[in-house]
Amino acid sequence: MSYIAVSTGFKGGGFDEAYGDSGESIRMVSFSSIGQLFDRHHIGDPANVVGTVAGNGADNMAFDEETVLSYELGAKMTLADGAANMNVAVFRSEFDNMQVSSQVGDAFRVGNAGKSISQGVEVDGRWRFTENLTLGGSLAYLDAYYDEFEGATCTAAQAESMSGSCAQDLSGETLLFSPDWSANLNLEHVTALGEALELRTSLDLNYADEFYSALDLDPNTKHDAVTKVNLRLALVSTDNAWSVALIGKNLTDKTTSVWNNDVALNAAGAYYGVMERPRTVAIQAKHNF
């Protein structure tokens, strides 16, 4: 089956109360194009923001709705006389007034980045070689970037070098949580242990390319590419009434995090990360009543 789809969507606008603090100037950078910004093809060269941003008021607190126009072309296929299937999709999404949350001082504040593009290719499938052995996998390429983003917050190093408020142009730079490549490979084997029991072995490998989680794209917050290995050994009754499993996650004990950022209001260049679990082993039991 082949298909083509065109769709639209939106996120409603709103107000960010973090912009409503008292004072003559309440934020370090505007999400609109203000000040004299550097050439958009060179990341990392900050520019002073000219003037102050007024405190309080609906105009200052509001952010616009985000809209998206998406295109997708794909196919879903059955192969090898029904023993295998494969899905392929090519997609492109165009965002306007993309809503972003950025760390400004000691608060995270919502604004509109401008325009962004997410496009790529996804392939996944499964193949049952025998009654006992099944191989599956997926592969994705993602090209996601800001098409326009002229008022992004500076990195900690940039802000310190400017001794005050600054902005950077991230037009053409990568979106957050957008690895160029990601992949999965999984293998499942079932071994009969008499008429009442089965041993089900599942091995999977998960790969993700490097990506950023901090909006300012500080090089110190980049997540490295990583491959994680998981294994599950399960003793299962043939009627699926119960099972007992030994589960191993992140067996090679990779050190990874789900979020990295600089420490707020710290001039010493300190950073933090929200860490994921190291290698873990668990026993799982299940009974269906």
Helices and strands as residue ranges (DSSP letters): E 2-11, E 14-15, G 17-20, E 47-48, H 58-61, E 62-63, E 66-79, G 80-82, E 84-96, E 99-104, E 107-112, E 115-128, E 133-148, E 152-153, H 156-162, E 166-168, E 181-193, E 197-208, G 219-221, E 226-237, E 242-249, E 257-262, E 271-275, E 280-287
